[in-house]
Amino acid sequence: MSKDNLLPPKADIIPHQHKIHDHIRIDDYYWLKDRENPEVVDYLERENDYYQKMTAPTKKLQESLFDEMKGRIKEDDSSVPYFYNDYWYITRYETGKDYPIYTRKKETLEAEEEVLFDCNLMAADYDYFSLVGINVSPDNSKVAYALDTLSRRKYIIYVKDLSDGFLLKTKIKNTTGGSVWGADSKTLYYNRKNPETLRSEAVLKHDIQLPDQVDEMVYAEVDETYSIYVSKSKSKEYIFISSFSTLTSEHRFLKADDHYSNFKIIQPRLVGLEYDIEHFGDHFYIHTNHQGAINFKMMRTLISKPAIENWETLLEHREQVLLEDFELFKDYWVLNERENGLSRLRIFSWDGKKDYFMPLKGETYTLFTSVNTEFNTPLLRYVFNSMTTPSSVIEFNMETKESKTLKEQEVLGGNFDKDNYVAKRLWAPAQDGTKVPISIVYHKDTELNAETPILQYGYGSYGANMDPYFSSTRLSLLDRGFAFAIAHIRGGEYMGRQWYENGKLLKKNNTFTDFVDCSKFLINEGYTSSDHLYAYGGSAGGLLMGVVVNIAPELYNGIISAVPFVDVVTTMLDDSIPLTTSEYDEWGNPNEKKYYEYMLSYSPYDQIKKQKYPNILVTAGFHDSQVQYFEPAKWVAKLRAMKTNNNYLFLDTNMSAGHSGASGRFDGLKELAKKYAFLLDLE
């Protein structure tokens, strides 16, 4: 890159006072919140122009990276077919096209293909396009689906008649995109979003034969800290309405063929009680933390007696094993467990004769159950990959214990060999003595020493696990001598539920110091040095990046912070911003002084100081519904005013996209190529 004589844009300083708890914060860039203000758009466009001009020398590198990453993708690809209600469903891509084509075939894979949606045709007139919630009616004659063409995740539900391909008059706005058919194939249940906060706040019932009739409110969630969704049991016999916050859940049920009765509650909400449900036979099966089971256990209850006092234990809680998920079949039930950071599948037969773990090897892999729509089958589908092994969909016969690989991700380009890469797990000591795992991958010809560039990735919030996964795009870094490391910091659930509990609310600082301690470990053990260490995180991981550059800027040569949640206090005090109220259990409610003061102590925007900062690339989406564009914009503006060195600081705002960036599979690669070029140029 060449700085030339270009001067970075400066945002106007217009002081705004925030006052609460007898404390005043001065926010010089609060005005950037007004998206309708032409001066706001002008500032964002000036930042974009500055970024484009400053990185112009890397354009050829970006193009090379894009071509390289695109060249590894099998463009004419298709998913593993799955069978549901008399049809095989397949998603496929065609060469040169950005979007998927959704199809089905009746009864056999040799039958004529029926195209449900060609998203390439549907997306032609839009800068952004997202189709979700594909939901075929029980009689196979209609399909509900939802579109977002603004990237605000405010989906409009439509219904298409599959006999002639024409749309019905149904057009339901402000939804999550999800819907559930009743057994009559004409009643549609859906989740409505609040148009301002975007909280999923109600379930309504729509009759597709009476599209102009006002939809009936089935259930409204009045507690603003909860969201709601509607789903159907795997057995197809029950419809569930589920209310949930970060710490508490509550479920209601109704027979799928009964559209006139009221939903019945299973167990009324008890603060701190989490439970998930599924149906089989005469029982509801329950995955829950009831009675202090922090890592969860399995229970069940008769449908006729659903309340908590009737729950019976199927599998006890274990202190060292996190029970993540479960799957029910006619003769078997399957648990997805995690111990010492590693996932595994445990299989039981209902007759009690079988209880075994599916065999697995390695210590840096990702494992989860795949699409398992059928009850009456001994075949379990799951997905396996590692940092060196492409993703595979595998079918496991629970009776014979035989495995069959249905599909392995193809990596094109001619020179990929998984044996050329090395993956392992390291353990870094945290400040309090806790050992924090790091998954690292690199090319076998790369020598790990003080000159080795390492990109360290982290997230650490919401109990989300950033498992060690395979990425064909990452090869562009590994083949150029980079190593890639995932820091499994507290705030996720990699080491069990307590790992999450120790990285949230008033223990949130553990998330940040864990990441820094992992960085120090990589430097102190000679894997890299501060001149060659880079960090990357997005959304809540962008918050992590924001804290890290404030408390330990000297450890990194460069930082990428994607759609970062960096103005924590202001956002969490504004309950009109989407998702704020539902986040109180994660971050705390700053209307309470203790949470306000704790948040303020780490909030990246508030804690910017006059000091040297590493090279920083920040990305934003103008239509982002999860982290509003003005958070990264304000953060960059303040960093510009406060930083004391001449390192790069770039803000790249996608003016036509939201939280997830560009919608096409190739446009997304272009955005990633820009990030990689930023890192490689710094080397």
N, C-alpha and C positions, 0 to 999 in steps of 0.2 A: 504494500500500500504506500501511497505517497501523500503526505500531508499537504505538500505544496504550500500555497498561501491561503488555503481555504479556511475561513473562520466558521466555527460551528454556530448554529442558530442559538439565539438566546430567547428564552421565554420572558415575557413581561412579568415584573414582580408587582403583584397586587395583594397586599397583606389581607388575610382573612382570619378572624379570631374564632377558635373553638374553645368553649368554656364548659367545663364539667368538673365536679368534685373540687371546686375552688381552685382549679388549675386552668391556665390559659395556654393554648398552643397557637402559634402563629403559622399559618399556612400560606406561603407566598404564591402558590400555584393552584389554589383551589378553583380558580376561574376556568381551568382546563376541563372541568367537569361538564361544561355546557356544550354538548355536541352540536347544538344548533347555531352556535356562535361561529361566524366565518373566520374569525381570528384563531379559533381553536383548530379548525381544519387547516388553515394556512400554516400554523406552527407545525402540525404533524407532517404536512407536505414538505415544509422546509427541512425538517429532520430527515425525511425520506430522501430528499434531493442531496443533502449532505452525505448521507450514507452511500448513496449510489455513486456520487463523484469520488468519494474517498476510497471506495472499494473497486473503482473502475479497473485498476491494474490486475485485479483477480478475476475479471470476467472470463478469460480463457480457462482459468483453473476451474471456475464454477461450471462452465460448459463441459469441460472434460470430466469432472466429477459426476455431473448429471448423466452424461452419455454412459459412463462407466456403471453407475448404479442402475440405470434403466436397462443396460445390456445384460445385467445378471437376472433380470426378471423374465420369466416365461410369460410373454404377453398374451398368447392364446391359451389361457389356463382355465381350469374349472375346478370346482369344489368336489369333495367326495359326496356322491348322492346319498340322501337319506330318505327313508320311506315313512310316509305319514298319511293315514286315512286314504289308502288306495293309490297314492301317487308317490313317485320319486321326484324329489326336489333337488335342483342343481343350480348353482350360480356359476356363471362363466364370464370370461373376459375375451375380447378379440384384439388382435394385433393393432397397435396404434390408437386404441381407444381408452379413454380415461375411466369409464364407469362400467359397473357390472351389468350383466343381462341375467334376469331371474327367469328360470324356466321350470317346467315340470313334465313328467311323462307318466301316463296312466298304466299302473300295474307292473309293467316291465320296462327295463332300460332300453329295450329294442323298440318301444312304442314311439310314435311320432312326437317330436318336441312341441310343446306349447309354450310360447313366450308370454310370461306374465307382464314383465316390464323390461324394456330396453332403455336403461337410464341415459345412454348416450344420446338418444333422440330426445328424451324428455329434458335433458340438461342444456340443450343447444342454445337456448336464449338466455341463459343465466350465468352470471359470474361465479355464483356459488350454488351448489345443488346437493341436497341430501334427501334420500328416500329411506324411510325406516318403517318398522311396524307392520311388515307384510303378514297378513293374517287371513287365511282362506277359511271361508264358512264351512261348517260341518257337512253341508250337502255338496260341497265342492263347486258351487255355482257362482260364487262371488268372492272378491278379495278386497279387504280393507287395507289401506296403506296411508302413509302420511308424508308430507313434503315440507321442507324448509328451504327457501331460496334466498334467505337473508343472513343465515348463520347466527340467528338469535335463539335457536332451539325452541321456537314457537311454531309447532307443527300444525298443519291443516290436514285433517283426515278426509279422505275420499273413499268411495266404494266403486269398484269396477265390476260390471257384469261379465263373467268369463265366457258366456255363451256367444256374445256378439262383440265384446271388447269395448262397449260404450260405458261411459261413466253414468252412475245414478245421480240424482240431485243432491245427495248427501255432500255437505261441505261444512266441516266442523272446525272452527278456529280455536286458537289458544289451547292446544293440547300438548301432552308429552309425546305424542305419536303412537303410543301403545293403545291397543284395544283388545276386547275379548268378545267373541260371539256367544250368544246364547244357543242352546240346542236347537232352537227353531230356525236358525240361519237368517233371521230378520232383526233380531234384537242385538244391538251393539252397545257394550259398556266401554266407557273411555275415561281418561283422566283429564280434567280441565286444569289449566294453569292460570294463576293470577296474572293478568296482562302487565302489571307493573313489576311485581317482585319475582315473577316466573315460578313461584312455588306451586307445586302440584297440590291443589287444595280441595278438590272434589271429584267424585265419581258420578257420572250422569249416564242415563239410559236413552238410547236413540233408536227409533223405529225406522228402518230404511224405507219402509213402505209409506211412511208419513213424514217425509223429510222437512216439511214446512212447519210441523208441529213443534212446539217448545219442548225441548228434551227434559225428561223427568230427573230431578235431583235424587240420587240414590243415597249418597252420603256426603256430608261436608265436614272437612277437618278444620275446626275452628281454632285450634291451638296453632299459632303461627310458627312454633318451633318444630312442628311435624309436617311431613309431606305424606302423600298418599298415592297408592297405585292399585290397579286391578289386574288380576291374573287368573289363569285357569289351571286346575290340577292336571297332572300328567295323565290321570285316569279319564279326564274330560268330563267327569261327573260333577265337579264343584267349581264355582267361581269364588274367588277370594278378593276381599278388599283389605288392604294392608296399610296401616298408618305406622310411620316410623320417624324417630329422631336418631341422633347419633347413639344414644344410650338405651332407647326404649322402643318396643314394638307392640303392635296390637293387630289382631286379625279377625275378620268377619267372613262368614261363608253362606252360600246359597246353592241349592241344587241348580245345575246348569239348565234344566228343563222347567224351572219354576221362576216365572218372570213377574209374579204378582205378590209373592210373600216378601217379608222384610229379611234382610241379612241378619243372621244370628252371630253373636260375638263368641269367640272361643275363650279368651281370657282378657278381661279389661286391663288396660295398661297399668303397670306398676313401675314407677321410676326405677330404671336400672335393669328391668327384666327385658331380655331380648329373646325372641323365639321366631323360628321359621317353621313353616308347616307344609306337609304334603299328604296326599290321601292314598290309602290302599285298603280295600275291603271295608271292614267295619270301623277302622281307626283313622285318626289323624296322627301322623308321625312328626315328631317335634325335635328340632335342633335348638338347644337353649342353654342359657347360662343360669338357669333356675337353681336356687339354693347355693349361691356362691361358686358355681361351676365356671370359673373365669375362662377356662379353655373350652368350654361347652361340653355338653353330653347329649345322648339320644334318649328321648322319652316317647311315649305314645299315650293316646287317650281314646276312649270310645267316642264316636261322633255324637252319640246320644248324651254323653256326659263330658263336654269339652273343657270345663273349668279346671283350674290348676290343681285343685285338691284331688282330682281324679287322675292326674298324670302318673304313669308308672315308668320306671327307669328300664331302658333296654341296654344302655352302655354307660357305665359310670364315668364321671369326670376324672381326668388324669392330669397331674400337675405339669408333666413334661411334654404332653402331647396336645396340640391344638387341633380340634375337630373343625375343619373348615366348611365342609359341604357333605351332602349325601344324595344318593340316587336309589330309587326303588324299582324293582322288577318283580315279576310274578313269583319267581323261585329264589331270588337273591336280593340282598341290599348291600350297597357299596358306600364306604366312607372314604372321603378325601381328608387325610390327616397330615399333620406336619410336626416333625420332631427334630430338634437341633437345626432348624432352618430348612430341612429337606421334606418335600411332599412325598406321599405314598398312598397307594390305594389298598384298602382292607376290604375283603369280600366275605360276606356271611351268607349262608343258606338259611331260609326260613325254617327248615326242619331241624336246624341246630347241628347238622353233621359236618358243616364246613365253616372254617374261620381261618383265613390265611391272607398273607400280604402278597400282592403281585410282585414278582421279582424285578428289581431295578438296580442299576449300578451308577456310580459317580457321585460327585459332591457339588457340582455346579450345573443343575438342570432345572427345567421347568416342566411341570406335570399337572394336567387338569383333565377332568372328564369332558368329552365332546358332546355332540348332539346325540341324545339317547331318547328318542321319542316313543319307542315301543316298550310295552310292558312284558308281553309274552315272548321273551327271547333270552337266551343265555349269553348273548353277545353284548359286551360292554365296549363302547368306543371311548378312547382317550387320546389326548395330544401330548407328545413328548418332544422336547428339544433341549439343547444345551448351548453354551456359548460357542461351541465348535461344531455342533451337529444341527443341520437344518431340521425344521419342524416336520413331524410325521403324525399322521392320523392312523392310529393302530386299533385293530379290533381284537379283543381278548375274549376267548371262550371260557366262561366261568365254570363250566362243567369239566372240560378237558384240559384247561389251563394252556391251551395253544394260542399263539399270537399270530396275527396276520397284518402286515403293513399295507394299508389301503392306499396311502399316498404319502410320498416324501417330497417336501419342497425342492424343486429343481433350482439350482444355482447355475446360471448360464455364464458364458464368457470364456469357457474353455480351460481355465487354469485353477478352478477351485478344487482343493483337496483338504478335507477336514483334518487330515493328519499333519497339515502344515501349520496348525494352530494349537496353542497350549492354553488350557484353562485350569485354574486352581482356586482354592479358597484360602484366604489369609485371615488372621485374627489380630485386630488392632486394639491396644489397651486404651480405654477411655479414662477421663480424669478421675472418675470414681472407682476405677478398677474393673469395670465391666469390659468384657471382651466383645468387640464389635466385628462381625464378619464382613469381609470384602471379597467379592467375586471378581477375578481379573482374567482377561484373555489377551493374548498377543501372538504375533507370528513367531514360529519356532526359531527364525533367524534373527529375531530382535533380542539383543542383549539388554537385560534390565540393569541400568546403572544411572548415574546422575545426569546423563545426557539424554535419557529416554523420555520422550513426551508421553504423558499419561492424561487421558480424559477421565476424570472422576465424576460419576453421576450419582445423584441422590434425590430422594423425594421426602419420605419420612412423615407422612400425615395420614389421617383417616384410617389407619390400620391397613393401608394398601401395601401389598408386597411387590417390590420390584425384583422379581425373580430373575436369575441368570438365563437369559433367553438368547436365541440365535438371531442375528441380523445380517442380511446380505449386504445392506448398505454400509454397515460398520466396517466391512472388509476394506473399503476405500481408505479408512484410517489405519487399520492393522497392516495392510500391505505397504503403507508408507512409513512404517516404523513406530506408529502409536501403539500404546496399550490402552485398553478400556477397562475401567474398574467401576463396579457398582458397590457403593457403601450401603450396607443393610442397617441403617441407623434406626434408633428408637423413634417411635411414632408410626412405624409400620408394624406388621405382625410376623415378621420373618422368624423370630425366635419365640413366638407364642403371644397370647393376648397381653400378658404383662409387659411385653416389649412395646406394645401400643400404649398401654396405660401410663408407662413411664416416659412417654414422649408427647403428652398433650396437656392442655390446661396449664396448671401451675408447675408442670414439669417439662414444658415445651423446650426449655433451653437445652435439655439433653439431646434433642434432635440436632441442634446447631453445633454443640460442642463435640458430639459424636463424629459429625462430618469433618470438623477441623482436626480432631484427633486421628481420624483415618488418613487425612492428608499429611499430618506430621509423621505418622508411621511410615507412609510410603517414602517420604523424604529421608527420615532418620535411618531406615533400613536399606537405603541406597537403591531403591527402585526408580527414583527420579530425583529431581531437585525443584526448588521453587521457580527456577527459570524455565522449567519445562512441564510444570503441573498446571492443568486446566480443570475447570469445574463446570458442570452443566446441570440445570434443573429447570422444570417448567411448572407453572401454576403454583401450587403450594411448594413445589420444589424451587420455583422462582423466588418465593419468600426465603427459602433456605439460602439461595445464592445472595439475596440482599443482606441477610444477617452476616453471612460469612465474609463478604467484602468489607463490612463495617468492622468486624472484630478480628479478622486475620488476613488483611489484604496482601501482606507480604508473602503469603504462601503460594500465590498463584500468579502466573503470567497472563492468564486470560480467563474470562468468565462468560458463559452464555446463559442468559436468564430469559426464558421463554414465557410469554404471557404471565408475568410474575404478580403475585398477590403481595404487594409491598407496602401499601398504605393501610396497615392492619387496623389501627385504632379508628381512623375516620370511617372506614368501611363498616366495621362492626358496630359503630354507633349510628349508622344510617340504615334503618330497617326498611327503607324503600328500595334499597339495592337488592337485586336478586340474590337469593340464598342466604342472606345475612342471618335471619332469625333461626334458621335450621342449623347454623354453624355454632351456636352458643356452647353446645356440649363439647365441641372440638377445641375451641379457642378460649371460651369464657365469654361472659356478657360484660362488656366494659361499662355498662350502667352501674355495675357494682365496682366499688373503688379498688378492691384488691386485684380484680382482673384488669381494670384499666391501667393500674400502675405496672402490672407485670407485662402486659402487652406493650405498653409504652417503652419498657426497658429494652425490648428487642425489635420493635417495629422498624424495618429498614429505612422507610422514608423519614421517620422522626429521628433516627439515630445517625444520619449522615453527619460527618464531621470534616473539618479541614485536615486532610491527610492525603497521602498518595494512594491511589486506587489502581488495581490492575486494568488491563485492557478489557473492555466490557461491550458485549453485543446484547441488546435487549430487543425482543420482538413483542408485538402487540397486534390485536385484531380490533378494528374499529367497531365491529358489531358484537364483540365478545359479550356473552351473557353471564359468564362465570367470574371472570376478572375483567372489570370494565377498563377500556383502553386508557382512561385517564390515570389509573394507578401507575403503569409503567411510564407514561408521559410525564407525570409530575416527578417521579423518581429520577428520571434522566435529567429533567430541567434543574432539579436541586443538586444532583451530582455535578453537573456542569459548573454550577456556581461555586461549589465547595471544594472540588478536587484540586490538589496542589501540584499535579504533574501533567505531562502532555500525553499520557497514554490514550489510546483510542476509547471513545465512548460513542456508540452508535445506537440509534433507535430506528427500527424498521417496522413500520405499521402497515399491515395489510388492510387497505381501506375497503375491501369488499368481503372480508372473512371475519370469523369469530374465533372462539377459543381453540378450536382444533385446526385452524389454519385452512389452507386451500382444500377444496373438496375432491378434486381429481387425483388419481393415484400418481400421475406424472407431475402435476403441479406441486404436490407435496414433496417430491424428490428435488424439485428446484429450490424449495425453501431449505431443505436439508443441505443441499450443495452449497448454499450461501453460508450456512453455519460452519460446515467443514472447511470451506475456503478461508474463513476468518481464522480458524485455528491453525491451519497449515501455513498461512502467510506469516503468522507470528513466530513460526519456527525458522 
